[in-house]
Amino acid sequence: MLIYSVKETIERENLIKHGDKILVALSGGPDSICLLDILVKLREEYSLTIYAAHLNHRIRGIDAQKDALYCSEVCEKDGVIFFLKSEDVPALAKEKGASIEDMARQVRYTMLFDIKQKLGIDKIAVAHNLDDQAETVLMKLLRGSGLQGLRGMDYVRDDGIIRPLLDIYKYDILQYCEENYLNPRIDKTNFEDEYTRNKIRLNLIPYLEKNYSSNIKQILSRTANIIREDYNFIENVAKENYELIKSYQDDNETVLDIELLKNIDKSIKRRVIRIAIISILKDLDNIETVHINDIIELMDKDNGKMINLPRGLKVYVNYGKLIFTLKEKVIEEKKYSYKINLNGYTRVDELNLTVISNIISKQECLRYPTTKYAKAFDYSKIQGDLVIRNRENGDKINAIGLKGKKKIKDILIDKKIPVEERYMYPIFSDDNGILWLFGYRIAEDYKIDENTDKVVRIQLKYDVNRRDIIEKFI
């Protein structure tokens, strides 16, 4: 019996758990009516709470209203809580510039997930069958899909969609409906070859059955299952690589290391990029192979190069990083300048930084080591006020060990400091010049020598959250 075949699929694929709340997507056609009837018969065995929802898409006039009435009557007979939504899908499709088929699907799934969320429902059961799976694989193949498309439809999805009829032929569903006197509604548009899927169903598959293989549907379904297993394995490998290559991620931005990304297999590389896109957009709708190729080419472009992708996604190169974001990149370097208290503390809120300064003897200074966060200078060489500030145009430093002065801008570029983060590398200067660029070297003109008597020792104390960022570059 068909019900036992469905139960076998449920058990094998772990589609339903004891006590689940299940929402059936009910169109009124043979597939969904068969699905509802079987779940009602399994209700007691699995202790299920069953709901059903129907979308009156208003595509077929009075027939659409009759579909809704029929679904309501079936649910009342079976003791199933019924939800009905009416939406003028043709008008909405015209307004949005979408096909009626795609718009009906979007509205239907939005309705289903809204109900699922509000009622705390565990699963949404949809009635795709083996024939649908075969049609899907052929349609994807004709469109030039990769493994992701050729794997067909999943028995269960991460978002709670389940497909208990995916191993069942359409013929067996029709026979079940007839034997159980279910009298489902028949959508006449399914017999019109206006849509691609209908052309495959009505023309291509019958041709293949007649001229190549009578069990082509089963072959395509079996092929999809094999591809799905391979796809899932490769996806898991890609996710592992993504975690290694990802250097930063939040709700608005994902950053990948370009060098690491370049050095992985091309197949995994593409998947890592897709995962990064999903981390921002939540899905891959309207993202095509050409966009993935554009991103791969972008990795070899100069710093600052950017491409715009569908749905407002921006991807750009920034000092060895590939950045995915929906935000417009606005560079606003924070401005600050503070006179340093030479014997005490100076707070720089813009940097979450406290500067500790002391004037001590050269002999005493020898007891304190210099580090990347602490430097010492000849006090007698400082002219005027000692200031901590961000960089200014034309700033140069006569750094120890170098011949002549070097531009601060060039130093920060060489260190691959992103433009928007350069303000975080403060400059210490007096009236005559620059003593120290933090994260770099001190100046030759202010170093301690044999004539030094007194020393200004400067120590930086970053708040923990800012120090983590600084540590990436120094």
N, C-alpha and C positions, 0 to 999 in steps of 0.2 A: 504493500500500500504506500501511497505517496507520503502520507504523514510520517511513516517510519524512515523514509529517505531524508525528509526534512529534519527529523530528530537526529539522525546520524550526522548530518552537517552541523547542527547545533552543538552536539557533543564534541565532534572532532575539532571544530574551530572555536570551541568555548564561547559561543555567541550569547548564551543566556545563563544567568546564575539564579539559584533559588531565591525567590522573593523579589526579583527585578520588577521595576515599573517600566512598561514598554509602550511607546507611542507608535502606532501604525500609520504610515502615510497612505491614506485611503483615497484612491481615485474613483473607485466604483467599477473599474475594469476587472477582468478575470484574475490577473496576477495579484492585485492587492486584496481582492475579496477572498481568494484562495488562502493568502497569507493570514488574513484576519481569522478566517474560519479555523485554520490549523492551530494558531496560537490560542484561540478560545478553547479548543479541545485539549490543549496542553496546559491550560491555565491552572487547573487544580494540581497537576503533577509537579509543576515548577513554582506553585504559589505565586503566580503572576498577578499584577494589577495592569489591566490593559486599557489603553486610551486609543482613540483614533482621531485623525484630523484630515479635513478635506478642504481643498482650495477650489472655489468656483472662479475659474479664470476668465469666464465670460467670453470665451473664444467661439463657442458653438451655440450661442443664443439660448433657446428654450431647452435644447438638449443638455446644456451645462447645468441648468436649474434642475432638470430631472435627475441628473447624476447626483447632485447634492441631496435631493430629497431621498433618493434610493439609499445613499450612504447613511443618512440619518435613520432610516427605517431599519436597516441591517444592524446598526449599533444598538438601537433600542431593543430589538429582538434578542441580541446576544448579551445584553447587560453591559455594554461598553460605553464609557463616557465619551461623548462625541463633541468635537470642535469644528466649527465652520468659519471660513474666511472668504469673503467675496472681494475680488480685485479686478478692475478693468485692465487686464494684462495687455491687450492690443494697444490701448491708448497710452499705457505706461511705456511700452516698448518704443512707440513712436516718439514719445517725449525724450526718452533716454538715448535714442538712436541705436537700439539693440534689436536683435531678432526676437520674434514672439516666443520661439522655443526657449531661448536663453533666458528671457525675462520671466517666463512662467516658472522655470527651474529656480531662479533666484528668489522669487516671491515665495514659492512653495517651501524652500529650505529655510528661509528667514522665519516663516510662520512656524515651522517644526521646531527650530532651535529656540524660538521665543517661548513656546509652550514647554519645551524640555527644561529650560532654565527656571521658569516661574513655578513649575510643579515639582522640581527635583527629580525628573524622570531619568532613568538609568540608560535606556537605549531607545533609538529611533529605528524601527524596522521598516525597510523599504523592500519592494517586491521584485527587484531585478532577478531575472532567471538565466538559465544557461544560454538561451537564444540571445538575450540581451548582451551577455558576455561575449559571445561570438561576434555579434554586430559591432560591439565596441572595439574589439581587437582589430577587426578589418578596417573600421573607420580610422583608427589611429595609424594603422599601417599605410593606408592610402594617403594620409596627411604627412607621412614622413616622420613619425614619432620614434623616440628612442625607447629604452627599456621601461622608462617611467610610464609611457602610454601603453606599450605592448603588454605590460603586466595585467592590463584590464582592471576590473573593479575588485576591490578587496572584500572578503567576507565580513571583516570588521575593521572600522577605522578608529583612529585615536579620538575623534570627536563623538563617538557613541553610535554611529551609523552601523547597523548590522543588515546582512543580506541572507536570510535563511533559505531562500529559494534559488540560490546561485548555481546549484547542481541539478536543477529540475528543468526539463524540457517544457517549452510552451505547450506542446501537444498534451503532455500529461496534466498540465494545469487546467487546460480546457476540459479535458476528460473528467478531472476531479470536480470541477464546477457543475458539469452536467450530471454526474452520478449523485451529487449531494444537493441538487436542485437549488443552486445558488443564484442562477439567473443574473449574472453580472451585466453591467452596462457595456456597450461596445462603442468605442470611439472611432467613428468612420474616417477620421483624418489619418488613422494608422494605415489605411489602405490606399492613401494618396501618395504618389512618389514625388511630392514636391520637396521634401526634406531629404538630406543626405542619408540619414539613418534609415528612412523608409525605403529609399532606393536600394540600399544594401540588403534590407530585409526582404523586399518584394522582388528584386531583380537579380542581384549578385549572388546571394546565398543559394537560391534555387538553381541558378546556372551552375555553380560549383558542385552542388549535390548531384546534379544530373550528369555533368561531364567529367568530374574529377573524383569526388569522394562523397558517398551518401551520408557519411557521418562527419562531415566537415565541421559541424557545430561543436561536436565533442572534441575533435582534434584541436580546434582553436581554443576551447576552454581549457583543455589539458596543457596546451602550450603556454597559455597565460599563467597557469599555476606554476609551471616550471620557471618561467621568466620572473614571476613574483618572488620566488625563493631566492634566485640569484640577485635580483634587485635589492631585496631586503638585506642580504649579506653585504653587498657593495655599499649600501646606504649606511650601515653600521660602521664600516671602515671609514667612510667619509666623515661621519660624525666624530669619530675618534681623532681624525686629522684636523677637523675644524677646531676642536678644543685645544689642540697644540698650536695651531696657526693663529687663532684669535688672540689678540693682545688686549682688547677692550671691548666691552659690550654693555649698553644700557637700552632703554626703550627707544631712544632717538638716534643712536649711533652704534655701528659695529666697525671695528678696526681689525684688519688682517695684516700679517707680516708678509710683504711681497716676496722676499727672498725665500722664505719657507714655502710659500704657495707655488712659486716657480719650480721648486725642486720635487714636487710630487707628480704622480702619474696624471696624465691629461684627463682621464675619466674621473678620477677622484677630485681633481682640481675643479672641474665643472660642478661637481656636486657640492663641494665646499662653498663655492660662490653662490649656488642656489640656496644653501642653508643660511648664508649671510643675508641674502635678500629676504628670505622668509623671516629672519629675526627682526626685520624692520617692517615689512609689508604684511606679515602673517600668512601669506600665501603667494603663489606664483602666477596669479591671474594676470594676463596680458604680457607676461614676461616670456620672450621667445628665445630660440637658439641664437639668433642674431645679436641679441642683447648680451648674452653670456660671452659670445665671441668678442664683442666690443670691449667688455670688461677685461678679458684676457689680453687684448691688444693694449689697453690702457696701462697695464703694468710696466710696459717698456717706455712709456712717455715720460716727459720731463716733470719735475716737481710742480705741483699746482694745477696740472691738467685735469679736466673734469668732463664727464659725460652726463647727460640727462636721460633718464629712462622713464618708461610709463609710470603713471600714478605718483609723479613728483619725486621719485627716487633719484638721488644724485650720488655718483661715485667719483672720487677723485684721489689723486696720488699726493702723498704728503710725507716726504723724507722716509722712503722705504715702507710706507704704510698705505694700504688700500682702504679707504674710508667710505662706508655706506651710510647715507643719512637722508632724512627728509628736510633737514634744516638748511636754510640759506647760510652760506659761510660769510659771516660778517666779522671782520677783523677790527677789534677795538683794543688797542694796547693801553693798559691802565697807566696813568701818569701819577707819579709820586716823587716827592723830594722832602727829606727830613734832615735837619741839622742834628748831628750825633752828639749826644751827651758823652764827653770824653771820659768821665768817671761815673758810669752808671748805666742805665738802660734806655734804649730808644725803641719804641714799638712802631712796626710798619704793618698796619692792618691789611693793606692791599696784598701782602705776601704771607700773612699769618706768621710773621717773623718778629723775633725780639733780638736786638743787637746789644751785646754786652761789651762795654769798652772800659779799659783801664790804662792809666799812665803809670808805668812801673820802670824800674831800672833795668838796664840791659842784663845785669847779673841775675836779677830775679826772673827775667823773661826766659832765661835758659832752662828754668825748672819746668816750663810749660811747653809741651810740643806743639808744633804747628800741624794743622790737619786741613782737610778740604773745607772745614767749617771754621777754622781759626787761623788768623794771620797776624804778623807783627810788623810794625813800620817804625822807622826813625822819626821820633817826635819832632826833632828840630827841623826836619825837611818839609813839614806840613805848613802851608801858608793859608792863613784865614780859617774859615770854618771847614770842618770835615763833614761831608754830606753823603747820605745814601740816596740814590735816585735810580730811575730807569734810564735806559740809553737815550741819546739824542742824536740827531743827524750830524754826521761828521766826527763823532767820538772816535778817538784813537788811543791806543795804549803802547807805551814803550816797554814791553814785557821783558822780564829777565830771560836771557838766553837767546833773544832775537836781535837781529840787526835792524834798527830803525823801528818806526811805529807801524802798527797794524790796525786797520779799522775794526771797531767792535762788531759792526754788522757782518764783516767777512768771517770773523771768528765764530759767531753764532751760526752762520750758514755752514761753516766747516764742521761744526759740532752737531749739525742736523737738528737744531732746535726749531720746532715749528714757529712760524711767524707769531701766532696768537699766544705763544708761551714765552716769548723772548723777554717780556717785561719781568718775568720771574727770576731773571739773572741780574741782580742789582749791581750797580757801579758805585764804588767809593771814590770820591774826588774831593779836592780842595780848590782853592782859587787858581792854582797853576795847572792842574791836570788830573789824571786818573791814577789812583793808587792801586786799585784792584778791581778786576772783573770777576765776580763770584763764579766758581766752577772752572776758572782758568788760572792765570798767573798774576802775581803782583808786579808792579812796575819797577824797573831798574832804578828810577830816580828816587825811590822812597825806601830802598832796602837798607837793612842794618849793616853797618860796616865797622871798621876799627875805631872810628871817631864817634860812634854813637854813644850817648850817655843815657838818655831816656827813650823809652819805647811806648808806642801806643799799640796795645794788643786788642784785636777785635775778634769777638766770637759770635757766631750766628746760632740761634736756637729757633728752629722751625717747629710749628705745630705739627703733630703727627700726620694729619691728613695731607698737608702740603709737602712734607718731607718725602713722602712716598712718591710723589710726582717728580720732585727734583732728582731723586736717586736714579731715575731712568737715564739721566744725561751726564751725571758727574762721576 
